């Protein structure tokens, strides 16, 4: 079924491990969940500081690249011409990264923080009210840190890009930044690590998508969630992202991302003007100011000022989740920057999405806080009884035309998860196929579709099991586990970038 163009030494070990874990789970669910919890506890106790500093180091490296001589380098060479407009590039970047998770957490996460404030007693962090504190936390978790994490592997691969239709793997990174004589076993190990982190990240993301869509279906059609409903939703998402990914970057992914961005914009504008506009504007501006004021307190000094259990349940969870996605998301995003400079890449990959996401949080998280604080509104009760997926739809019940907005939300959630998933199945197929002179452009489309089909189905199975048997806590556990190997890989990449900046600065001074 699979030709010699497939990297069998990567494909089969990864797939076998994946299905052995599925069999283990089916054989003894309780023991498997307990086993995962023990792994999670060990990771959190041992590596929590590493997660914090690893995430913060990605931010520092992004800033350093923006002010260093490297910023002037054009991806693909001085004569390279872009394959996408900046708007197309931005829309794909936004929809491939945090747009997926933010639909799930933008309205539910603030309720947790209102009930359980994170700041230690005696810590010098001053907020006028819990609303402002919560919105500041949301900005910490969802803006510049995650986009910086995604950016590191993306820039590593982009700097290796020489041709418009070239498809790279992390072996190119190892040879360019570390050693031209890098052994094949090392390249295979890095690629294997990237695949493991991606499939865990995709499983978590697809699970949250299933939760969200089940909430939408319940609100629109009054169909209660069940394993069967979850299964149908999972099947539809997997089928759509496989079809979209099979059509290629310039067709399916570009069109879906454009649609997704426009619908996101319309939903945001609607909530802004029909919802609590004054509250959103005032608290949004103040939270943005406090974000800069307390950025370091919530990141590198968080161990001293933030409750440790809260930090592990939230910030470390997010750092692990972003890290698990980063290598393979970077593999997909790296080609989009062709024809643009490193400086432009940072602006489109990091700065602009961070600003848009901050505005989105001000609107959706702000509206959540506003309605929760009004008398007789019990969003936290909805969260406790029906789960995080129900909160978003409950908010729109407070507004006019709720039935129509629920339908629009159903569309946007579905499209968002398809967009993110198809870009990552594209990355999986890219890494699974050999790069050689005979197959330089990866023309064997049938092989690529087969790989996408196999991995799409596999990730769908795991996501369904996670939704039915483990819930949100299971999603967090998988994020920690998948993020750990990615953490060390990202640190490895940062050292390579430091070396590259040093050499480029040396050239500029000569």
GITAJO-V657771 format. One record per residue. N is the residue number from 1. PHI is phi in degrees with one decimal (* if undefined). BURIAL is b if it has 24 or more other C-alpha atoms within 12 Angstrom, else e. D_LAST is the distance of its C-alpha to the last C-alpha in Angstrom with 2 decimals. Layout:
n: [N/N]
phi: [PHI/PHI]
burial: [BURIAL/BURIAL]
d_last: [D_LAST/D_LAST]
//
This chain:
n: [1/2/3/4/5/6/7/8/9/10/11/12/13/14/15/16/17/18/19/20/21/22/23/24/25/26/27/28/29/30/31/32/33/34/35/36/37/38/39/40/41/42/43/44/45/46/47/48/49/50/51/52/53/54/55/56/57/58/59/60/61/62/63/64/65/66/67/68/69/70/71/72/73/74/75/76/77/78/79/80/81/82/83/84/85/86/87/88/89/90/91/92/93/94/95/96/97/98/99/100/101/102/103/104/105/106/107/108/109/110/111/112/113/114/115/116/117/118/119/120/121/122/123/124/125/126/127/128/129/130/131/132/133/134/135/136/137/138/139/140/141/142/143/144/145/146/147/148/149/150/151/152/153/154/155/156/157/158/159/160/161/162/163/164/165/166/167/168/169/170/171/172/173/174/175/176/177/178/179/180/181/182/183/184/185/186/187/188/189/190/191/192/193/194/195/196/197/198/199/200/201/202/203/204/205/206/207/208/209/210/211/212/213/214/215/216/217/218/219/220/221/222/223/224/225/226/227/228/229/230/231/232/233/234/235/236/237/238/239/240/241/242/243/244/245/246/247/248/249/250/251/252/253/254/255/256/257/258/259/260/261/262/263/264/265/266/267/268/269/270/271/272/273/274/275/276/277/278/279/280/281/282/283/284/285/286/287/288/289/290/291/292/293/294/295/296/297/298/299/300/301/302/303/304/305/306/307/308/309/310/311/312/313/314/315/316/317/318/319/320/321/322/323/324/325/326/327/328/329/330/331/332/333/334/335/336/337/338/339/340/341/342/343/344/345/346/347/348/349/350/351/352/353/354/355/356/357/358/359/360/361/362/363/364/365/366/367/368/369/370/371/372/373/374/375/376/377/378/379/380/381/382/383/384/385/386/387/388/389/390/391/392/393/394/395/396/397/398/399/400/401/402/403/404/405/406/407/408/409/410/411/412/413/414/415/416/417/418/419/420/421/422/423/424/425/426/427/428/429/430/431/432/433/434/435/436/437/438/439/440/441/442/443/444/445/446/447/448/449/450/451/452/453/454/455/456/457/458/459/460/461/462/463/464/465/466/467/468/469/470/471/472/473/474/475/476/477/478/479/480/481/482/483/484/485/486/487/488/489/490/491/492/493/494/495/496/497/498/499/500/501/502/503/504/505/506/507/508/509/510]
phi: [*/-109.5/-80.0/-70.1/-72.6/-83.2/-80.8/-62.2/-71.2/-103.6/-62.0/-72.7/-59.8/-64.3/-65.0/-63.9/-60.8/-59.0/-76.7/-63.0/-66.6/-63.0/-62.9/-59.3/-63.8/-65.5/-63.6/-149.6/-60.5/-62.6/-66.5/-64.1/-64.3/-62.7/-62.1/-64.9/-63.4/-66.7/-63.4/-59.6/-60.9/-64.6/-61.5/-66.8/-71.2/-94.0/-119.2/-59.7/-66.3/-64.9/-60.8/-61.9/-71.2/-64.3/-64.2/-66.6/-64.1/-63.7/-63.4/-60.5/-65.5/-62.2/-63.2/-62.1/-63.9/-68.6/-105.0/-90.0/-59.0/-60.4/-59.0/-86.1/-67.8/-96.7/-67.5/94.5/106.5/-61.8/-102.4/-71.0/-113.8/-60.4/-97.1/-135.8/-73.4/-63.5/-65.9/-61.2/-60.4/-64.8/-64.0/-67.9/-60.9/-63.3/-76.0/-82.2/-101.7/-81.4/-58.7/-66.8/-68.7/-68.6/-66.3/-79.1/-103.5/-59.3/-100.9/-87.8/-59.4/-56.6/-65.9/-61.8/-72.3/-65.6/-80.5/-134.3/-61.7/-90.6/-75.3/-68.0/-66.5/94.4/-70.4/-85.0/-124.5/-110.6/-124.9/-67.7/-160.4/-68.5/-62.0/-65.3/-62.3/-65.4/-65.2/-63.7/-60.4/-60.4/-66.5/-60.6/-75.9/-120.1/-109.0/-71.5/-64.8/-61.3/-68.2/-68.2/-62.0/-64.6/-70.1/-58.9/-65.8/-65.1/-69.6/-58.4/-73.0/-61.2/-68.2/-89.8/-73.4/-122.9/-131.2/-60.6/-96.9/-74.6/-117.9/-104.8/-123.9/-74.3/-61.3/-61.9/-64.9/-60.9/-72.0/-77.1/-96.7/-124.5/-158.6/-68.3/-101.8/-61.1/-64.5/-61.1/-63.1/-67.4/-61.2/-63.2/-64.0/-64.2/-64.2/-61.9/-61.8/-61.6/-66.9/-61.4/-66.4/-68.3/-65.7/-68.4/-63.2/-65.2/-63.3/-64.5/-64.0/-64.1/-61.8/-65.2/-63.9/-63.7/-58.3/-62.5/-67.7/-65.3/-64.8/-64.1/-64.1/-64.1/-71.5/-86.3/-110.9/59.0/-101.9/-69.1/-69.0/-157.7/-54.6/-68.9/-63.8/-58.0/-65.1/-64.5/-60.8/-60.0/-60.4/-64.9/-62.9/-61.7/-60.8/-71.4/-73.5/-68.4/-63.9/-66.0/-65.1/-66.0/-79.9/99.6/-57.9/-80.9/-112.6/-58.9/-65.0/-65.6/-66.0/-64.7/-64.5/-63.4/-61.3/-60.8/-62.0/-68.2/-69.0/-56.7/-61.8/-64.2/-63.6/-63.0/-63.6/-60.2/-65.3/-63.4/-84.4/-89.1/-84.5/-77.6/-57.9/-60.7/-61.3/-62.0/-65.8/-63.2/-71.6/-64.0/-65.6/-64.7/-67.2/-64.4/-65.6/-68.4/-58.5/-69.1/-66.8/-113.1/-56.1/-71.1/-66.8/-90.7/-117.1/-72.1/-102.7/-63.1/-61.3/-86.4/-114.4/-115.7/-55.7/-65.0/-67.7/-62.5/-59.6/-71.2/-72.9/-119.6/-61.2/-64.9/-57.4/-68.2/-59.3/-64.3/-64.8/-62.7/-63.9/-66.2/-81.8/-56.6/-57.9/-79.0/-65.2/-61.7/-62.1/-73.8/-70.7/-58.7/-71.7/-67.1/-83.7/-56.2/92.0/-113.6/-84.3/-61.4/-59.6/-65.3/-63.4/-65.3/-64.6/-82.0/-86.3/-121.6/-67.5/-65.3/-60.4/-64.4/-66.5/-62.3/-64.5/-62.9/-65.6/-59.0/-65.0/-58.8/-76.7/-78.1/-68.1/-62.2/-63.6/-58.6/-63.2/-59.5/-69.4/-66.2/-84.1/-77.2/-60.6/67.8/-108.2/-123.6/-66.4/-65.8/-65.3/-61.2/-58.8/-69.5/-87.1/-114.6/100.4/-60.0/-67.5/-86.6/-66.7/-56.0/-73.6/-64.7/-62.0/-72.5/-68.7/-79.4/-112.7/-64.8/54.2/-62.2/-62.4/-69.8/-68.0/-62.9/-64.3/-62.7/-64.6/-57.2/-63.3/-67.6/-65.0/-61.3/-64.1/-61.0/-73.1/-64.4/-60.1/-67.6/-69.1/-69.7/-66.2/-81.0/-68.3/-61.7/-66.5/-60.5/-64.9/-60.6/-73.5/-78.6/-102.3/-67.9/-109.2/-150.7/-62.6/-73.9/-124.6/-59.1/-104.6/52.0/-76.4/-75.7/-65.8/-61.8/-62.6/-60.2/-65.9/-61.7/-62.8/-61.9/-64.2/-60.6/-75.1/-62.4/-65.0/-62.1/-66.8/-62.2/-62.2/-63.3/-63.5/-62.7/-61.7/-65.6/-64.2/-73.3/-111.5/-119.9/69.9/-63.3/-63.2/-64.9/-62.3/-65.2/-60.6/-63.2/-63.0/-61.6/-66.8/-70.2/-74.9/-64.1/-62.4/-66.5/-58.0/-68.5/-66.3/-65.6/-60.6/-58.6/-65.7/-62.1/-61.9/-63.6/-68.7/-60.8/-61.6/-64.8/-61.9/-60.0/-67.0/-67.6/-65.6/-64.6/-64.2/-65.5/-84.9/-85.4]
burial: [e/e/e/e/b/b/b/e/e/b/b/e/e/b/b/e/e/b/e/e/b/b/e/e/b/e/e/e/e/e/e/b/b/e/e/b/b/e/e/b/e/e/b/b/e/e/b/b/b/b/b/b/b/b/b/b/b/b/b/b/b/b/b/b/b/b/e/b/e/b/b/b/b/b/b/b/e/e/e/e/e/b/b/b/e/b/e/b/b/b/b/b/b/b/b/b/b/b/b/b/b/b/b/b/b/b/b/b/b/b/b/b/b/b/e/e/b/b/b/e/e/e/e/e/b/e/b/e/e/b/b/b/b/b/b/b/b/b/b/b/b/b/b/b/b/b/b/b/b/b/b/b/b/b/b/b/b/b/b/b/b/b/b/b/e/b/b/b/b/b/b/b/b/b/e/b/b/b/e/e/e/e/e/e/e/e/b/b/e/b/b/b/b/b/b/b/b/b/b/b/b/b/b/b/b/b/b/b/b/b/b/b/b/b/b/b/b/b/b/b/e/e/e/e/b/e/e/e/b/b/b/e/b/b/b/b/b/b/b/b/b/b/b/b/b/b/b/b/b/b/e/b/b/b/b/b/b/b/b/b/b/b/b/b/b/e/b/b/e/b/b/b/e/e/b/b/e/e/b/b/b/e/b/b/b/b/b/b/e/b/b/e/e/b/b/b/b/b/b/b/e/b/b/e/b/b/e/b/e/b/b/b/b/b/b/b/b/b/b/b/b/b/b/b/b/b/b/b/b/b/b/b/b/b/b/b/b/b/b/b/b/b/b/b/b/b/b/b/b/b/b/b/b/b/b/b/b/b/b/b/b/b/b/b/b/b/b/b/b/b/b/b/e/e/e/e/e/e/b/b/e/b/b/e/e/b/b/b/b/b/b/b/b/b/b/b/b/b/e/e/e/b/e/e/b/b/b/b/b/b/b/b/b/b/b/b/b/b/b/b/b/b/b/b/b/b/b/b/b/b/b/b/b/b/b/e/e/e/e/e/e/b/e/b/b/e/b/b/b/b/b/b/b/b/b/b/b/b/b/b/b/b/b/b/b/b/b/b/b/b/b/b/b/b/b/b/b/b/b/b/b/b/b/b/b/b/b/b/b/b/b/b/b/b/b/b/b/b/e/b/b/e/e/e/e/e/e/e/e/e]
d_last: [54.60/50.87/49.38/46.97/44.10/44.47/42.59/45.86/44.30/42.88/45.64/48.71/47.72/46.53/49.66/51.97/50.67/51.02/54.63/55.59/54.72/56.84/59.73/59.38/59.54/62.63/64.33/64.19/62.66/63.43/62.04/58.88/58.28/58.97/56.54/53.77/54.61/54.26/50.84/49.83/51.17/49.26/45.96/46.47/47.47/44.69/41.65/42.22/39.49/37.05/37.86/37.23/33.88/32.82/33.63/31.98/28.76/28.61/28.81/26.07/23.72/24.60/23.80/20.46/19.53/20.82/18.55/15.34/12.71/14.99/17.68/16.47/16.83/20.07/22.52/23.49/20.69/20.07/23.61/25.48/28.53/30.19/33.35/34.73/35.04/33.68/37.28/38.02/34.86/35.74/39.40/38.72/36.23/38.75/41.71/40.03/39.01/41.04/43.54/45.71/46.17/46.32/49.50/51.11/49.97/49.46/53.19/54.31/51.62/52.32/55.94/55.00/52.91/55.70/58.10/55.81/53.37/50.52/49.82/51.05/53.59/52.02/48.52/47.27/46.77/48.88/50.02/52.83/54.36/53.98/53.13/49.95/49.05/49.64/47.55/44.63/44.92/44.96/41.67/40.11/41.30/40.65/37.65/34.01/34.31/35.79/33.52/30.45/32.03/32.51/28.99/27.23/28.62/28.47/24.71/24.24/26.35/25.03/21.46/23.18/25.17/24.73/28.17/30.58/33.44/31.54/33.03/31.03/32.11/30.48/30.13/27.19/25.59/26.26/24.80/21.56/20.83/22.62/23.73/24.29/27.47/28.87/32.68/34.87/36.96/34.09/33.40/37.15/37.35/34.68/36.39/39.77/38.66/37.42/40.77/42.80/41.06/41.45/45.14/45.90/44.05/45.79/49.13/48.75/47.74/50.58/53.00/52.19/52.62/56.05/57.04/56.04/57.81/60.93/61.01/60.80/63.58/65.77/65.43/66.00/68.52/69.94/69.13/68.54/65.70/66.69/65.21/66.44/64.77/61.51/61.82/62.37/59.40/57.17/58.40/57.72/54.15/53.31/54.99/53.13/49.63/50.18/51.39/48.57/45.86/47.55/47.19/43.37/40.49/41.13/44.88/46.36/43.50/42.32/45.91/46.90/43.85/44.58/48.22/47.37/45.05/47.71/50.53/48.53/47.96/51.66/52.86/50.56/51.73/55.34/55.18/53.36/56.02/59.09/58.18/57.70/55.24/55.40/54.91/51.95/50.16/50.80/50.00/47.04/45.34/46.21/45.04/41.66/41.34/42.51/40.09/37.18/39.25/40.14/37.33/36.24/39.91/40.67/37.65/36.20/39.17/41.75/43.26/44.37/45.68/46.87/49.90/48.83/51.20/50.16/46.48/47.13/49.36/47.02/43.36/42.91/44.88/42.49/39.31/40.90/41.97/38.57/36.88/39.48/38.78/34.99/33.91/36.24/35.94/32.17/32.94/35.02/32.88/29.59/30.77/31.78/28.22/27.57/26.18/25.07/21.81/21.34/22.11/25.32/26.14/26.17/28.29/30.78/30.90/30.92/31.38/33.97/36.13/36.15/37.53/40.09/41.16/41.61/43.88/45.77/46.36/47.56/50.11/51.36/50.99/52.17/55.23/56.00/56.04/58.12/60.78/60.92/61.70/64.49/68.06/69.51/66.21/65.54/62.18/61.67/65.08/64.03/60.90/63.04/65.76/63.96/60.35/56.97/57.41/60.41/58.85/56.95/60.16/62.25/60.09/60.75/64.47/64.32/63.22/65.05/65.11/64.15/65.41/63.09/60.07/60.87/60.85/57.49/56.12/57.48/55.60/52.29/52.44/53.26/50.55/47.93/48.61/48.79/45.40/43.64/45.54/45.06/41.27/41.31/43.83/41.51/38.77/41.31/42.29/38.69/38.03/41.43/40.91/39.07/36.13/36.62/36.77/40.41/39.97/36.47/37.53/40.07/42.89/45.64/46.69/49.88/48.08/45.86/48.99/50.80/47.99/47.90/51.68/51.83/49.27/50.58/54.08/52.92/51.04/54.04/56.42/54.44/54.08/57.82/58.67/56.38/57.96/61.50/61.34/58.49/57.67/54.83/54.64/54.14/51.25/49.60/50.20/48.58/45.52/45.05/45.49/43.19/40.48/40.22/38.60/36.36/35.25/33.84/32.28/30.49/29.27/27.98/26.07/24.59/23.11/21.58/20.04/18.67/16.98/15.65/14.34/12.58/10.84/10.06/8.78/6.44/5.29/5.59/3.82/0.00]
//
